[in-house]
């Protein structure tokens, strides 16, 4: 019998975990998407699954556990805990050579033991991964939604916590709350479409796996906030202060639409290891700007001297 344990991952595990994750998901692609190079299934190829930097981010910010056979890392599981009672399995992977030995079931059980207060777990998996559907149903998960591309699964667990504060399956739409104390409130699978929040304290809130498309944020204090693993396509940011902000492991998405900086003060900024092909800089103050440590003024002077000759 295999002795499997889980342990919180650390940054020094990032390279090993990334290697295993890449092997695992690459094998899934070959299995479920043979000869379909142009098809992208983000459940089979999760964003950043082959990136060590993405792994480091998830180790820092999420609940990332390494799966150990004795002392050897053979997989991992990444989860998000919202509040105290809601958990989401973001990714689970096992070294291909160890699959089919009941390790996945052991990992799920160990995670549930690690977070005994969680009464609702959810996840998504590809519609193509038929074996996953059987596996999650065996583990007590039930289908919550089905689309052409993915299946959603949900698992309810009876916990020792009292349910007196749980409001479930109620229609409280069009309600208004004013001067109410709602600290430590947990919302899960709620419909807040067309809702508004104003003159309210929303500090230290945790928002994950939510649809905020077409939302508007005005006069908001977002100091010391974290924005990660987001889709900002076609978003306008106007009159925004970006002092000390970092953009890391960022791309232009599938549409590959360029970013426009207009009337912006970017003094002292740095672009490192970035794709800047076909970028245009017009009517801008580039004093002190350097490309590979060469001052732009020297490059321009050399260009003009070359054209004179």
C-alpha positions as CSV (number, residue, x, y, z in Angstrom):
1,X,0.0,0.0,0.0
2,X,1.3,3.4,-1.0
3,X,1.9,5.9,1.9
4,X,0.7,9.2,0.6
5,X,0.8,12.5,2.5
6,X,0.3,16.2,1.7
7,X,2.3,19.1,2.9
8,X,2.3,22.9,2.2
9,X,4.5,23.6,-0.8
10,X,7.3,26.2,-0.5
11,X,9.1,28.2,-3.1
12,X,12.0,25.8,-3.3
13,X,9.5,23.2,-4.6
14,X,8.3,25.4,-7.5
15,X,10.6,23.9,-10.2
16,X,9.8,20.3,-9.3
17,X,6.1,20.9,-9.1
18,X,6.1,22.7,-12.4
19,X,7.9,19.9,-14.1
20,X,5.4,17.3,-12.8
21,X,2.4,19.6,-13.7
22,X,3.7,20.1,-17.2
23,X,4.2,16.4,-17.8
24,X,0.7,15.6,-16.4
25,X,-1.2,18.1,-18.4
26,X,0.8,17.6,-21.6
27,X,-0.2,13.9,-21.3
28,X,-3.8,14.9,-20.9
29,X,-3.7,17.0,-24.1
30,X,-2.2,14.0,-26.0
31,X,-4.9,11.7,-24.6
32,X,-8.0,13.9,-25.1
33,X,-7.0,16.2,-27.9
34,X,-5.0,14.1,-30.4
35,X,-4.1,15.8,-33.7
36,X,-6.0,19.0,-32.7
37,X,-3.2,21.5,-32.5
38,X,-5.5,24.5,-32.9
39,X,-7.9,23.6,-30.1
40,X,-7.3,25.2,-26.7
41,X,-8.9,23.6,-23.7
42,X,-8.0,25.6,-20.5
43,X,-9.0,22.7,-18.3
44,X,-6.5,20.4,-20.1
45,X,-3.9,23.2,-20.3
46,X,-4.5,25.6,-17.4
47,X,-3.0,29.1,-17.9
48,X,0.6,29.1,-16.8
49,X,0.8,25.4,-16.1
50,X,4.3,25.2,-17.5
51,X,5.5,28.5,-15.8
52,X,7.7,28.3,-12.7
53,X,6.8,32.0,-12.0
54,X,3.1,31.1,-12.0
55,X,3.8,28.2,-9.7
56,X,5.6,30.5,-7.3
57,X,2.7,32.9,-7.4
58,X,0.2,30.1,-6.5
59,X,2.5,28.9,-3.7
60,X,2.6,32.4,-2.2
61,X,-1.1,33.3,-2.6
62,X,-3.1,30.1,-2.7
63,X,-3.3,26.9,-0.7
64,X,-0.7,24.9,-2.6
65,X,0.0,21.4,-1.3
66,X,2.7,19.0,-2.6
67,X,1.8,15.3,-2.7
68,X,4.5,13.1,-1.2
69,X,5.1,9.4,-1.6
70,X,7.3,8.9,1.4
71,X,9.5,12.0,0.9
72,X,9.3,12.2,-2.9
73,X,7.1,14.8,-4.5
74,X,4.8,13.1,-7.0
75,X,2.1,15.7,-7.5
76,X,0.3,18.6,-6.1
77,X,-3.1,20.1,-5.4
78,X,-4.0,23.8,-5.5
79,X,-7.1,25.1,-3.7
80,X,-8.7,28.4,-2.8
81,X,-10.5,28.8,0.5
82,X,-13.1,31.5,0.7
83,X,-14.1,32.5,4.2
84,X,-14.2,29.5,6.4
85,X,-16.8,27.3,4.7
86,X,-16.1,27.3,0.9
87,X,-13.3,25.6,-0.9
88,X,-12.4,25.3,-4.6
89,X,-10.1,22.8,-6.2
90,X,-8.2,24.8,-8.8
91,X,-5.8,22.1,-9.9
92,X,-4.8,18.5,-9.0
93,X,-2.1,16.6,-10.7
94,X,-0.1,13.4,-10.2
95,X,3.0,12.2,-11.9
96,X,1.8,10.1,-14.9
97,X,3.8,7.0,-13.7
98,X,1.8,7.0,-10.4
99,X,-1.7,7.4,-11.9
100,X,-4.3,4.7,-11.6
101,X,-3.2,3.7,-8.1
102,X,-5.9,5.4,-6.1
103,X,-3.6,8.4,-5.2
104,X,-6.2,10.9,-6.5
105,X,-8.8,9.6,-4.1
106,X,-6.3,9.8,-1.2
107,X,-5.4,13.4,-2.0
108,X,-9.1,14.5,-2.0
109,X,-9.7,12.8,1.3
110,X,-6.5,14.4,2.8
111,X,-7.5,17.9,1.7
112,X,-11.0,17.5,3.2
113,X,-9.4,16.4,6.5
114,X,-7.0,19.4,6.3
115,X,-10.0,21.8,6.1
116,X,-12.8,20.2,8.2
117,X,-14.8,23.5,8.3
118,X,-15.3,23.6,4.6
119,X,-18.9,22.4,3.8
120,X,-18.9,23.1,0.1
121,X,-16.3,22.2,-2.4
122,X,-16.4,22.9,-6.1
123,X,-14.3,22.5,-9.3
124,X,-14.4,22.4,-13.0
125,X,-13.0,19.8,-15.4
126,X,-12.9,19.4,-19.2
127,X,-16.0,18.0,-20.9
128,X,-13.5,15.8,-22.8
129,X,-12.0,14.1,-19.7
130,X,-14.6,11.4,-19.2
131,X,-12.5,9.6,-16.7
132,X,-12.5,12.7,-14.5
133,X,-16.3,12.7,-14.5
134,X,-16.4,9.2,-13.0
135,X,-13.7,10.0,-10.5
136,X,-15.3,13.1,-9.1
137,X,-18.7,11.4,-8.9
138,X,-17.1,8.5,-7.0
139,X,-15.7,11.1,-4.6
140,X,-19.2,12.4,-3.8
141,X,-19.3,15.3,-6.3
142,X,-22.4,16.1,-8.2
143,X,-22.8,18.0,-11.5
144,X,-23.5,21.7,-11.0
145,X,-23.4,22.8,-14.6
146,X,-22.5,21.4,-18.1
147,X,-21.3,23.4,-21.1
148,X,-19.8,22.2,-24.3
149,X,-16.3,22.8,-22.9
150,X,-16.5,21.9,-19.2
151,X,-18.4,20.3,-16.4
152,X,-18.8,21.9,-13.0
153,X,-18.9,19.8,-9.9
154,X,-20.1,20.5,-6.4
155,X,-19.8,18.5,-3.1
156,X,-21.7,19.3,0.1
157,X,-20.3,18.1,3.4
158,X,-22.1,18.1,6.7
159,X,-19.8,19.9,9.2
160,X,-19.8,20.3,13.0
161,X,-20.5,24.0,12.6
162,X,-23.9,25.3,13.5
163,X,-26.0,26.4,10.5
164,X,-28.0,29.1,12.3
165,X,-26.3,31.9,10.3
166,X,-26.8,30.1,7.0
167,X,-29.3,31.8,4.6
168,X,-29.8,29.4,1.7
169,X,-32.0,29.3,-1.4
170,X,-33.7,32.6,-0.5
171,X,-34.9,35.3,-3.0
172,X,-33.8,38.6,-1.4
173,X,-33.4,40.5,-4.7
174,X,-34.1,44.3,-4.8
175,X,-33.3,44.6,-1.1
176,X,-31.6,47.6,0.4
177,X,-29.1,47.5,3.3
178,X,-28.1,50.7,5.0
179,X,-25.9,51.2,8.1
180,X,-25.7,47.4,8.6
181,X,-22.9,45.4,10.2
182,X,-22.1,42.6,7.7
183,X,-18.5,41.9,8.7
184,X,-17.3,38.3,8.1
185,X,-20.1,37.7,5.7
186,X,-19.6,34.8,3.2
187,X,-21.3,34.7,-0.1
188,X,-21.2,31.6,-2.3
189,X,-23.1,31.0,-5.6
190,X,-25.1,34.2,-5.0
191,X,-26.5,36.4,-7.8
192,X,-25.5,40.0,-7.2
193,X,-26.0,41.2,-10.7
194,X,-26.8,44.9,-11.1
195,X,-26.1,45.4,-7.3
196,X,-24.4,48.6,-6.0
197,X,-22.0,49.2,-3.1
198,X,-21.3,52.8,-2.1
199,X,-19.8,54.5,1.0
200,X,-19.0,51.1,2.4
201,X,-16.0,49.5,4.1
202,X,-14.9,46.5,1.9
203,X,-11.4,46.2,3.3
204,X,-9.7,42.8,3.3
205,X,-12.4,41.2,1.1
206,X,-11.5,38.1,-0.9
207,X,-13.1,37.8,-4.3
208,X,-12.4,34.7,-6.4
209,X,-13.9,32.9,-9.3
210,X,-16.5,35.6,-9.8
211,X,-18.0,37.3,-12.9
212,X,-17.4,41.0,-12.6
213,X,-17.8,41.8,-16.4
214,X,-19.4,45.1,-17.2
215,X,-18.8,46.4,-13.7
216,X,-17.8,49.9,-12.8
217,X,-15.4,50.9,-10.1
218,X,-15.4,54.6,-9.2
219,X,-13.6,56.5,-6.4
220,X,-12.3,53.3,-5.0
221,X,-9.3,52.9,-2.5
222,X,-7.5,49.8,-3.7
223,X,-4.2,50.3,-1.8
224,X,-2.2,47.1,-1.1
225,X,-4.6,45.0,-3.1
226,X,-3.7,41.9,-5.2
227,X,-4.9,41.4,-8.8
228,X,-3.8,38.1,-10.2
229,X,-5.0,35.6,-12.8
230,X,-7.5,38.1,-14.2
231,X,-9.0,38.9,-17.6
232,X,-8.9,42.7,-18.2
233,X,-9.5,42.5,-22.0
234,X,-11.1,45.7,-23.4
235,X,-11.0,47.5,-20.0
236,X,-10.6,51.2,-19.7
237,X,-8.5,52.6,-16.9
238,X,-8.9,56.4,-16.6
239,X,-7.4,58.8,-14.0
240,X,-5.6,55.9,-12.3
241,X,-2.7,56.2,-9.9
242,X,-0.2,53.4,-10.5
243,X,2.6,54.4,-8.1
244,X,4.6,51.3,-7.1
245,X,2.4,48.9,-9.1
246,X,4.0,45.8,-10.7
247,X,2.9,44.0,-13.8
248,X,4.4,40.5,-13.9
249,X,3.8,37.4,-16.1
250,X,1.3,39.4,-18.1
251,X,0.2,39.0,-21.8
252,X,-2.3,40.4,-24.3
253,X,-4.5,37.3,-24.3
254,X,-6.0,35.5,-27.3
255,X,-7.1,38.6,-29.1
256,X,-3.5,40.1,-28.9
257,X,-4.8,43.6,-28.9
258,X,-2.1,46.2,-28.1
259,X,-2.0,48.3,-25.0
260,X,-2.2,52.1,-25.3
261,X,-0.5,54.5,-22.9
262,X,-1.7,58.1,-23.6
263,X,-0.9,61.2,-21.5
264,X,0.7,58.9,-18.8
265,X,3.6,59.7,-16.5
266,X,5.8,56.5,-16.5
267,X,9.0,58.1,-15.3
268,X,11.5,55.7,-13.8
269,X,9.6,52.6,-15.0
270,X,11.3,49.4,-16.1
271,X,10.5,46.8,-18.8
272,X,12.4,43.6,-18.2
273,X,12.3,40.5,-20.3
274,X,9.3,41.7,-22.2
275,X,8.0,41.4,-25.8
276,X,8.0,45.0,-27.1
277,X,7.9,44.2,-30.8
278,X,6.2,46.9,-33.0
279,X,5.8,49.3,-30.1
280,X,5.7,53.0,-31.1
281,X,6.7,55.9,-28.8
282,X,5.6,59.2,-30.2
283,X,5.8,62.8,-28.8
284,X,7.1,61.5,-25.5
285,X,9.8,62.7,-23.1
286,X,12.4,59.8,-23.1
287,X,15.1,61.6,-21.1
288,X,17.2,59.0,-19.3
289,X,15.5,56.1,-21.1
290,X,17.8,53.1,-21.7
291,X,17.6,50.1,-23.9
292,X,19.9,47.3,-22.6
293,X,21.7,50.0,-20.5
294,X,22.4,52.1,-23.6
295,X,21.0,55.7,-23.2
296,X,18.4,56.4,-25.9
297,X,20.0,59.8,-26.5
298,X,23.2,58.1,-27.6
299,X,21.3,55.7,-29.9
300,X,19.4,58.6,-31.5
301,X,22.6,60.6,-31.9
302,X,24.4,57.6,-33.6
303,X,21.4,57.2,-35.9
304,X,21.4,60.8,-37.0
305,X,25.1,60.8,-37.5
306,X,24.9,57.6,-39.6
307,X,22.2,59.2,-41.8
308,X,24.3,62.4,-42.3
309,X,27.0,60.2,-43.8
